[in-house]
Structures are given as C-alpha cells and as structure tokens.
Amino acid sequence: MTPAATAAPGALALKVGELVEVRSAEEIHATLDENGELDGLPFMPEMLAFCGRRLTVHKVAHKLCDYIGHTGLRRMSEAVHLTESRCDGSAHGGCENACSIYWKEQWLKRVSADDPVTPTPDAGQRVLLPLLVRNSQKEPFDDGAVRWSCQGTEMQRAAPEALPLKHLGQYREDVVSGNAGVLQVLSAFLIAVFNRYQNLSKKLLPDFLLIRDGLHWGFLEGGVRSGRTPTEILDLQPGELVRIKSREEIMATLDSNLLNRGMGFDAEMSRFCGRTARVKARATRCVDERSGRMLTMKNPCIILEDIVCEGAFTANCPRQYVCWWREIWLERIG
C-alpha cells in the first residue's frame, strides 16, 4: 500500500438509495497497492469512466456467492454496487458478462443533490491507466492464450472469509442496509435451511424418506437421460420480444447436471419462467472466473433486459449476475 493510502477516506456505512460521487482517479490511485488493488479487490480499467460521476447505491455488497470454489457465501467489507455501473469488458477482451462492479467505499464520497459538481481532471486517469491495464492480465496459459484478471477472478482474495448460514448478523444487515425487506430475508433464510436439510438427507436417509428426491428448492431435474441435449436457433436480435418458456419445457432440454450443451440453468432463473422480456444482446464471450480464460460460445446466448439473478434462493446475495439464456429456452413473440 502506498503511503498516501493511509490517509485515504474511511468507511461510509452506505445504504441503498444514497447518492455518492466516484472520486477522481488521483484520489483512487492513492488507495491502491502496486497491483492496482485495495484489500485484494482490483480497480479495473473499465471503472475509470465513472470517475467524477454521481450514482446511487443499488446494493450494499456485504456478501456474495462464491462461483469459483462453490463454497457458499463469502463476506465482503466496505463495498457497494452502484446503479448503472456494470463492467463493459472493454479492457478484458470484450467479455460480455456485464458484471455489477464492486466499489470500495474509499473510492466514493457521499454527496447531496444540491452539492455543486466539481470537474474531474483526466490527468490522474492517464497516470493510473497503465497500472490497471498491466494488472488486468496474468501469466498467459501454456497455449499462449491470455489469462485475464478482474474483480470476478480475484473474488476469493477480495472476500477471503466464508459466511456460514448460521451467522445471523448477515440477515439483519440485509434489512438495515436496504438490500431486502424482512419477508424477503425470512424466505431466503428458510430456503437456505431447507436446502441444507436436503443435502444432509441425501447422505443419511434412505431414498423413500427423501423429500422430492432430495432436490434443492425449485426442484429442478433435467429430462435428458442420454445423448446430447437439444438445441434450437431462433437468430433473436436486440429489441425483439420473447417469452421465457415454462419450467417443464426448459427442464426437458437439460441433462442431469442442469446443463444444455455446457450452459447452466438454475433455480434463480426458473423464477422468470413464463415472463416476457426484450432481447438486450447476443453474447458469445465471457471470462471464466475460475481460470481467467476467455470462453467463446459456439452458439450465441441471449441476454434479456432487466433479467438478473435476484438472490431469492441464495440468501439474498446482492451480486445480481446477468442471466444467459439458450435460444431453446425462449420463444419469439410476434
């Protein structure tokens, strides 16, 4: 950590709906170590475009789902997600995951709507950008492919502490921060307890005593028992209106691991079955968080407007991943 970092602003204890301003690149640079990180969390090149902008707190990022080691929830400290601040992948090979960016509170300042807007000089950005670009890649793979580094790939370092279900303080924080209401928190907690019971029952009980074969809440079960899963090409384009097919129709396209040609479908996505939505984009490229390798889809997936993981079945995780949809899970309207 640089000497200037010791004088950096402290925690703000932000809550959902508060207005903040992203600090200048020069101020943020003072909080970063030689790897362009604060507490293991990278400040990415894509984030520089937000310097000086005013945004509202969308979610308080006090916990997150571990998609790398699948260890459950992990604790994050002094970080938030802001409205309209998703990574555009421009410095990471055109990754189309559109992850919600994590903002450390030290990179922000609380403001009111009446406060005058101060122009942000871009000189600090020119100084900081080379450091951020350099650290957006790691040692390449043996085949020469780029090994990307971003907030997603470094999440286990940025959130090193596991957050067990029994730590009840997390549910209070969900409510106090404004992330979720009391009923949402209670529902998510009961679902988590039920899923934990299902895991134990499959290990300890005979099959005839299992509830719905020991499946997690949502009770998804792939219908393809052998051979390749089916595919369908609709050539959907941005702006088109689609309906998300029923659970039964989608499960008929999944294998025993709830995959369709490598693309997963989960209980969080099943909550949107039957809903109509507009196509936002066709997506083919994403960085694998576990390895840092860029994955390229043979068949484009579809991203729908305003359809993100809401954490209803994952203890109200505020990460709000963008869902990727196979075209066979959708049907064109009109």
C-alpha positions as CSV (number, residue, x, y, z in Angstrom):
1,M,0.0,0.0,0.0
2,T,1.3,3.4,-0.8
3,P,2.0,5.9,2.0
4,A,-0.9,8.1,0.7
5,A,-3.3,5.2,1.2
6,T,-3.0,5.6,4.9
7,A,-4.7,9.0,4.6
8,A,-7.5,7.7,2.3
9,P,-11.1,8.3,3.4
10,G,-12.6,5.6,5.6
11,A,-15.8,3.6,5.6
12,L,-19.0,5.5,4.9
13,A,-21.6,2.8,6.1
14,L,-23.6,3.5,2.9
15,K,-27.2,2.3,2.5
16,V,-29.3,1.6,-0.6
17,G,-30.5,4.8,-2.3
18,E,-27.8,7.1,-1.1
19,L,-26.2,9.4,-3.6
20,V,-22.4,9.2,-4.0
21,E,-19.8,10.6,-6.2
22,V,-16.9,8.4,-7.6
23,R,-13.7,10.0,-6.5
24,S,-11.1,11.2,-9.0
25,A,-8.5,8.8,-10.5
26,E,-5.8,10.6,-8.5
27,E,-7.7,10.1,-5.2
28,I,-8.4,6.4,-6.0
29,H,-4.8,5.8,-7.1
30,A,-3.7,6.8,-3.5
31,T,-5.8,3.9,-2.1
32,L,-4.3,1.2,-4.4
33,D,-1.3,-1.1,-3.9
34,E,1.3,-1.9,-6.6
35,N,-1.2,-4.4,-8.2
36,G,-3.9,-1.7,-8.5
37,E,-6.0,-3.3,-5.7
38,L,-7.5,-2.4,-2.4
39,D,-7.9,-5.2,0.1
40,G,-7.5,-7.7,-2.8
41,L,-10.2,-6.1,-4.9
42,P,-8.9,-4.8,-8.3
43,F,-9.8,-1.3,-9.5
44,M,-10.3,-2.2,-13.2
45,P,-9.7,0.0,-16.3
46,E,-13.4,0.0,-17.1
47,M,-14.1,1.8,-13.8
48,L,-12.1,4.9,-14.8
49,A,-15.0,6.1,-16.9
50,F,-17.1,6.5,-13.8
51,C,-14.7,8.9,-12.0
52,G,-16.5,12.1,-11.1
53,R,-19.9,10.7,-11.8
54,R,-22.8,10.7,-9.3
55,L,-24.7,7.5,-8.8
56,T,-27.0,6.0,-6.2
57,V,-26.2,2.9,-4.1
58,H,-28.0,0.0,-5.7
59,K,-27.0,-2.7,-3.2
60,V,-24.6,-2.9,-0.2
61,A,-22.1,-5.6,-1.2
62,H,-21.6,-7.1,2.3
63,K,-21.7,-10.7,1.0
64,L,-21.5,-12.6,-2.3
65,C,-21.9,-16.1,-3.8
66,D,-18.6,-17.9,-4.5
67,Y,-18.8,-19.0,-8.1
68,I,-15.1,-20.0,-8.1
69,G,-14.9,-22.6,-5.4
70,H,-18.6,-23.0,-4.8
71,T,-18.1,-22.7,-1.1
72,G,-21.3,-20.8,-0.5
73,L,-21.4,-17.2,0.7
74,R,-18.4,-15.1,1.4
75,R,-18.1,-11.8,3.4
76,M,-17.1,-8.6,1.7
77,S,-16.4,-5.4,3.7
78,E,-16.9,-1.7,2.9
79,A,-18.2,-2.2,-0.6
80,V,-21.3,-1.4,-2.6
81,H,-22.8,-1.8,-6.1
82,L,-24.0,1.4,-7.8
83,T,-26.8,1.9,-10.3
84,E,-25.9,1.7,-13.9
85,S,-22.3,0.6,-13.2
86,R,-21.7,-2.7,-14.9
87,C,-18.4,-3.7,-16.5
88,D,-18.4,-3.4,-20.3
89,G,-15.5,-5.7,-20.7
90,S,-13.6,-3.3,-22.9
91,A,-10.3,-3.9,-21.1
92,H,-10.9,-7.7,-20.7
93,G,-11.1,-9.0,-24.3
94,G,-14.7,-7.9,-24.9
95,C,-16.1,-10.1,-22.1
96,E,-19.9,-9.8,-22.1
97,N,-20.7,-11.0,-18.6
98,A,-21.7,-7.4,-17.7
99,C,-20.8,-7.9,-14.0
100,S,-22.0,-5.5,-11.5
101,I,-18.9,-3.6,-10.4
102,Y,-17.8,-3.6,-6.8
103,W,-17.0,-0.2,-5.4
104,K,-15.0,0.1,-2.2
105,E,-16.3,2.9,0.0
106,Q,-12.9,4.5,0.0
107,W,-13.4,5.2,-3.8
108,L,-16.6,7.1,-3.2
109,K,-17.8,10.2,-1.3
110,R,-21.3,10.9,0.0
111,V,-22.9,13.9,-1.7
112,S,-26.3,15.6,-1.8
113,A,-28.2,16.6,-4.9
114,D,-27.6,20.2,-4.0
115,D,-23.8,19.9,-3.8
116,P,-22.0,21.6,-6.8
117,V,-20.4,19.2,-9.3
118,T,-16.6,19.6,-9.4
119,P,-15.0,18.9,-12.8
120,T,-12.7,15.9,-12.6
121,P,-9.3,16.3,-14.3
122,D,-8.3,13.4,-16.6
123,A,-4.6,13.7,-15.8
124,G,-5.0,11.2,-13.0
125,Q,-6.6,8.8,-15.3
126,R,-3.7,8.9,-17.8
127,V,-1.3,8.1,-14.9
128,L,-3.4,5.3,-13.4
129,L,-4.5,3.6,-16.6
130,P,-1.2,1.8,-17.5
131,L,-1.1,0.2,-14.0
132,L,-4.7,-1.0,-14.3
133,V,-4.2,-2.4,-17.9
134,R,-1.0,-4.2,-16.9
135,N,-2.7,-5.9,-14.0
136,S,-5.8,-6.9,-16.0
137,Q,-3.7,-9.8,-17.3
138,K,-1.7,-12.5,-15.6
139,E,0.9,-15.0,-16.8
140,P,-0.6,-16.5,-20.1
141,F,-1.7,-20.1,-20.4
142,D,0.7,-22.7,-21.8
143,D,-1.1,-22.4,-25.2
144,G,-0.4,-18.7,-25.3
145,A,-4.0,-17.6,-24.5
146,V,-4.4,-14.6,-22.3
147,R,-5.1,-15.2,-18.6
148,W,-7.4,-12.4,-17.6
149,S,-7.7,-10.9,-14.2
150,C,-10.7,-8.9,-13.0
151,Q,-12.9,-8.5,-9.9
152,G,-14.6,-11.7,-10.6
153,T,-11.4,-13.8,-10.9
154,E,-10.0,-12.3,-7.7
155,M,-13.1,-12.6,-5.6
156,Q,-11.8,-15.2,-3.2
157,R,-8.9,-12.9,-2.3
158,A,-11.2,-9.9,-2.1
159,A,-13.7,-11.8,0.1
160,P,-11.5,-14.4,1.9
161,E,-13.9,-15.0,4.8
162,A,-16.6,-17.6,4.5
163,L,-20.1,-16.5,5.7
164,P,-21.9,-19.5,7.1
165,L,-25.7,-19.8,7.2
166,K,-25.7,-19.7,11.0
167,H,-24.2,-16.2,11.1
168,L,-27.5,-14.4,11.7
169,G,-26.0,-10.9,11.6
170,Q,-25.9,-11.1,7.8
171,Y,-29.8,-11.1,7.7
172,R,-30.0,-8.1,9.9
173,E,-27.6,-6.3,7.6
174,D,-29.7,-7.3,4.6
175,V,-32.6,-5.4,6.1
176,V,-30.7,-2.4,7.7
177,S,-28.7,-1.7,4.5
178,G,-31.9,-1.7,2.4
179,N,-30.9,-4.7,0.3
180,A,-34.0,-6.6,1.1
181,G,-37.2,-6.5,3.2
182,V,-38.0,-8.6,6.2
183,L,-40.2,-11.1,4.3
184,Q,-37.5,-11.5,1.6
185,V,-34.9,-12.2,4.2
186,L,-37.1,-14.7,6.0
187,S,-38.0,-16.5,2.8
188,A,-34.4,-16.7,1.7
189,F,-33.3,-18.0,5.1
190,L,-35.9,-20.7,5.2
191,I,-35.0,-21.8,1.7
192,A,-31.3,-22.0,2.7
193,V,-32.2,-24.1,5.7
194,F,-34.3,-26.4,3.6
195,N,-31.5,-26.8,1.1
196,R,-29.1,-27.7,3.9
197,Y,-31.6,-30.3,5.1
198,Q,-31.9,-31.8,1.6
199,N,-28.1,-32.1,1.4
200,L,-27.9,-33.9,4.7
201,S,-30.9,-36.1,4.0
202,K,-29.4,-37.4,0.8
203,K,-26.3,-38.5,2.8
204,L,-28.2,-40.0,5.8
205,L,-31.7,-41.2,4.8
206,P,-32.9,-44.0,2.6
207,D,-34.4,-42.9,-0.7
208,F,-38.0,-43.5,0.3
209,L,-37.7,-40.9,3.1
210,L,-36.4,-38.1,0.9
211,I,-38.4,-35.0,0.1
212,R,-38.7,-34.7,-3.7
213,D,-35.6,-37.0,-4.2
214,G,-33.5,-34.6,-2.1
215,L,-33.6,-31.8,-4.6
216,H,-33.0,-28.2,-3.7
217,W,-35.8,-25.7,-3.5
218,G,-37.1,-25.1,-7.0
219,F,-36.9,-28.9,-7.6
220,L,-35.3,-28.8,-11.0
221,E,-34.4,-32.0,-12.7
222,G,-33.0,-32.4,-16.2
223,G,-35.0,-34.5,-18.6
224,V,-32.3,-35.6,-21.0
225,R,-31.0,-39.0,-19.7
226,S,-28.6,-39.9,-22.6
227,G,-27.1,-38.3,-25.6
228,R,-26.6,-34.7,-26.4
229,T,-29.1,-32.1,-25.2
230,P,-31.2,-30.4,-27.9
231,T,-30.6,-27.0,-29.5
232,E,-32.6,-24.5,-31.4
233,I,-31.6,-21.5,-33.5
234,L,-34.0,-18.5,-33.5
235,D,-31.5,-15.9,-34.5
236,L,-33.0,-13.5,-32.0
237,Q,-31.9,-9.9,-32.3
238,P,-31.8,-7.0,-29.8
239,G,-35.2,-5.3,-29.3
240,E,-37.2,-8.5,-30.1
241,L,-39.8,-9.5,-27.6
242,V,-39.7,-13.1,-26.2
243,R,-41.4,-15.3,-23.7
244,I,-39.3,-17.4,-21.4
245,K,-40.6,-21.0,-21.7
246,S,-42.1,-22.9,-18.8
247,R,-40.0,-24.9,-16.3
248,E,-41.2,-28.1,-17.8
249,E,-40.2,-27.1,-21.3
250,I,-36.8,-26.0,-20.2
251,M,-36.1,-29.0,-18.0
252,A,-36.7,-31.2,-21.0
253,T,-33.7,-29.6,-22.6
254,L,-31.3,-30.2,-19.6
255,D,-29.1,-33.1,-18.6
256,S,-28.7,-34.5,-15.1
257,N,-26.4,-31.6,-14.2
258,L,-29.0,-29.0,-15.4
259,L,-26.8,-28.1,-18.4
260,N,-27.7,-27.6,-22.0
261,R,-24.6,-28.0,-24.1
262,G,-22.5,-26.7,-21.2
263,M,-24.7,-23.7,-20.3
264,G,-26.4,-24.0,-16.9
265,F,-29.9,-23.3,-15.8
266,D,-30.7,-22.8,-12.1
267,A,-33.5,-22.2,-9.7
268,E,-32.9,-18.5,-9.7
269,M,-33.5,-18.4,-13.5
270,S,-36.6,-20.6,-13.1
271,R,-38.3,-17.8,-11.3
272,F,-38.6,-15.9,-14.6
273,C,-40.3,-18.8,-16.5
274,G,-43.4,-17.5,-18.3
275,R,-42.3,-13.9,-18.2
276,T,-41.9,-11.8,-21.3
277,A,-38.8,-9.6,-21.9
278,R,-36.9,-7.9,-24.7
279,V,-33.7,-9.1,-26.0
280,K,-30.8,-6.8,-24.9
281,A,-27.9,-8.5,-26.6
282,R,-26.5,-11.6,-28.2
283,A,-23.5,-12.8,-26.3
284,T,-20.6,-15.2,-27.2
285,R,-17.7,-14.3,-25.0
286,C,-17.1,-14.4,-21.2
287,V,-14.2,-14.7,-18.8
288,D,-14.2,-17.9,-16.8
289,E,-13.9,-16.7,-13.2
290,R,-12.1,-19.9,-12.1
291,S,-9.3,-19.9,-14.6
292,G,-9.3,-16.4,-16.2
293,R,-9.6,-18.0,-19.7
294,M,-11.9,-16.3,-22.3
295,L,-14.7,-18.7,-23.2
296,T,-16.3,-18.5,-26.6
297,M,-19.7,-19.9,-27.2
298,K,-20.3,-21.9,-30.5
299,N,-23.9,-20.8,-30.4
300,P,-24.7,-17.2,-29.1
301,C,-26.6,-16.9,-25.9
302,I,-29.2,-14.3,-25.2
303,I,-29.2,-11.5,-22.6
304,L,-32.6,-10.1,-21.7
305,E,-33.4,-6.7,-20.4
306,D,-33.8,-6.3,-16.7
307,I,-33.4,-10.1,-16.0
308,V,-30.7,-10.7,-13.4
309,C,-30.2,-13.1,-10.5
310,E,-32.1,-11.7,-7.5
311,G,-30.6,-13.9,-4.9
312,A,-34.0,-15.2,-3.7
313,F,-32.6,-18.8,-3.4
314,T,-29.1,-17.7,-2.4
315,A,-29.6,-15.8,0.9
316,N,-30.3,-12.5,-0.9
317,C,-26.8,-12.4,-2.5
318,P,-26.7,-8.8,-3.9
319,R,-24.3,-9.7,-6.8
320,Q,-27.1,-9.7,-9.4
321,Y,-25.5,-11.7,-12.1
322,V,-26.8,-11.2,-15.6
323,C,-28.6,-14.4,-16.8
324,W,-27.5,-16.0,-20.1
325,W,-30.3,-17.8,-22.0
326,R,-30.1,-20.5,-24.6
327,E,-32.4,-19.7,-27.5
328,I,-34.2,-23.1,-27.0
329,W,-35.4,-21.7,-23.6
330,L,-37.1,-18.8,-25.3
331,E,-39.9,-18.3,-27.9
332,R,-40.3,-15.3,-30.1
333,I,-43.5,-13.2,-29.6
334,G,-45.0,-11.7,-32.8
